[in-house]
Amino acid sequence: MNLPEMTEPAHYTEERSALRWPLVFHGFFWPLLLVASFTALAVTKNYVFMIGVILGVFGSVSLGGLHLAEKRPIGIRVDSAGIWIGGIQRAERMRAAGKTPAKLSRAGAQQRQVFFCPWDAVQRVEVITERKEIRKIAKLGEGVGASRSEVATRAIKLGLLTAPYMRAVLVLNVDLSAAIVPEFRPPVERSFWKSGSPQRFAPSPIWCAPTRHPEQLRTALAHLARRA
């Protein structure tokens, strides 16, 4: 489905809305530690640097070091047409240059795509700042707490653009029949050396995106609600 033009003036726009300082720190520190330690190990043959390699791998995998590039494109735009979340800046840049993607994206890279919901398809919209509720949203998007068999078979939930270290989240309940969900590459069987099931996906009726400015976003949403 093609996205409409962003011709309406934005009441609220936030680029790189997932980039809180902990994500930026972990995204740079642990990979740099891993590379530096591995290089030192290779040059000196001193196995004390193996500690840095192990810590770098642990931090990159467990503390969000691998998520910086993945979550960086997420943005939010609120205008009179509706609500947009995802890689808005990237999409506008490609549109301005007259470029179209050579092939469909993987569902695992949904943060780079744009999800759009017109106001008449927004069933509920809220900015959540309570930690308990944020954890619930994060679990929905990341499958936290699922068993190994559930992780292997579960589908990626399109529209749940979660990120590590979120302190505030825009959450929408949407009518999927009227919302615009980007197209993704169909699941393909993995090669023999990769375990697990094909990467499946399904649109979620709940969408979310992190925000760094919850009060400003709430103000913009309240302003549009008064105009409706």
N, C-alpha and C positions, 0 to 999 in steps of 0.2 A: 504494500500500500504506500502511495506517495504522501509525503507530508505537505500540508498547506504552507503557503508563504507566510513568513513572520512579518506581516504588514502592519499589525497593530502595535502601538507604542507599548513598551514593557512597563508594567507597574512594579515589577521586581525582577531583577536578574542577578544571578550569582554564579560566576564561573569557578571551576575547581572547588566545588563546595565540600568535597571530602578531605581537603588538604589541611587538616589540623596538624599542629607541630609534632605530636608523637608519631604520626604516620610518616611525616617528612624525615624525622630523626631516624626512625628504625629503617626507613627505606634507603637511606644513604649509609648509615653507620655499619650495619651488619654485613651488607655486601662488600663494602670497602675493607672491613676487617678480614673477611674471607679471602678476598683477592690479595691483600697485602700479606697475610699470613701464609697463604699458599705459595706466593712468589718468594717470600723469605725462606720457606721450607725447601723449595726447589733449588735456590741458590746456595744456601748454607748447609743443607742436609742436617740441620739441627732440629731434632724432632720436638723440641720444646714449642716450636711454632705450630705443631699439630693442635695444641690447645686452642690457639686462635682460629684455626680452620674449623674445629668442632664447634666453637662458640659462634662463629660466623654462619655456619650451616643452621645451627639451632635458632639463632636470632632471625635469620632470613625466613625460615619456615614457620616458626612458632610465634614470633613477635611482630609479624607484619612486614618484614623486610622485602618480601616479594610482591607486596600489594600496591606499592606506590605508583608504579607505571600503569597497573591495571585500573586503579581507582581514580587516577588523576583527571581523566576527561569529564567526570560527572559534573553536571551543572543543573541549574534550575532557572526557569523563566516563567513568569506569570503575567499574562496580558488579557485583554478583553475577549480573546478567542478561546483561551483555555489555559491549561498548565502543561508545560514541557519539561521533561527531565532526561538526563543522559548527556551524550556528547554534542551539545548544542553548538558550541563554538566551532568544533571540527566540521559539523554538518554545514554551517553557514559559510565557513571558509571554502569548503569544496564546492558549494553551490555558487558562490561568487566567482570561483575560478572556472565554472562550467564543467567540473569533473564529476564523474559517477564512479562508484566502486567497481573494480574489475570483476569481483566475485562477491558473493554473499559472505557476511561475517559468521564466525562461529558463535554459538549461543553463549559460550563461556566468556566472550568479549562484549557482552551486551552493554557494558558501561560506555562504549564508544558510539552506540547508536542512540537515536532519539525516539522517545515515547511521547505521544501527544494525546491529551484527553480534552475535548471541548467541554465547556461548562455544563451543557445539558446532559453529559455523560458522567459528570462527577457526582457520585452519590454521597460521598462524605470526604471532607478534607480537614486535616488537623496537623498542627505542628507539635510534636511530642518532645518533651525534655526530661520526663521522669525516667530514671535509670532502669527501673524494673520493666517499663514498657519498651524502652529501647532494646533491652536484652531480648525481649520476646520477638521484636521485629528482626533483630540480627539472627536469631535462631531460625526464623522462617526463611531468611535469604540464604543462610550458609549451611543449613542442615545440621546445626550443632545439636548433639545429643542423639543423633540417629545411629542405629546399629550399622555394622559393616555391610550387611546385606541390603539395608535400606539405602545407604549411600551409593551402593553399586547400581541400584535400580531406579533411584529417584530421578525425576526430571528437573532440569534447571527451571526455576520459576522466573519467567520473563517479567520485568518491571520492578522487581525487588532489587534496587541498586543500593545494597548495604556497603558499609566500609568499616574497617577497624577504627576504634577510638571515637566513634560517633558520640556527640554530646547532645545533639538535637536532630530530629528527623521529620521531614515532610512525609505524611502518610495519606494516601488517597484510596478510597474504594471507587472502582470505576466500572462502568457498563462496557464490557469488552466488545459488544456488538457495535458500539459507536466510537470507541477509542481507536487510535492508530498505533498498532504494534509493528515494529520493524520486522522484515523477513530475515531469516537466518538460514545458514547452510544446513541441509537435511542431515540427520545422523548417519554416520558412516561407520561400518565395522572397523575396529582397530586392528592393527597388524598383530601377528602372532606373539611378538615380544612385549606387547602392552596388555596388561590384564584389565579386567573389568568389562562393563557393558558399553554399548555405544552411547555417546553423549546425547541424551534426549532432552527435550524442552517443551514447555507448555506455558501459555500466557497466564499470569496470575491476576485475579480480580482485585488484589491489593498491590498498589505500587508504593515505592518509597524512594527517597533520596536524602542523603545527609545534608544538613545546612549548618553553616558557621554563624549565621545571624538570625536566630529564631524570632526575636522580637520584631525585626524589620519585616520578615516574611509574614508574620502574623498580622502586622499592620496592613500590608499590601492585600492579603486575603480578606481582611475585614472591610477594607475600602471597596473592593470589588463586590463583596456580599451586600453592602449598603446600596450599591448602584444597581444590583440585579432586581 
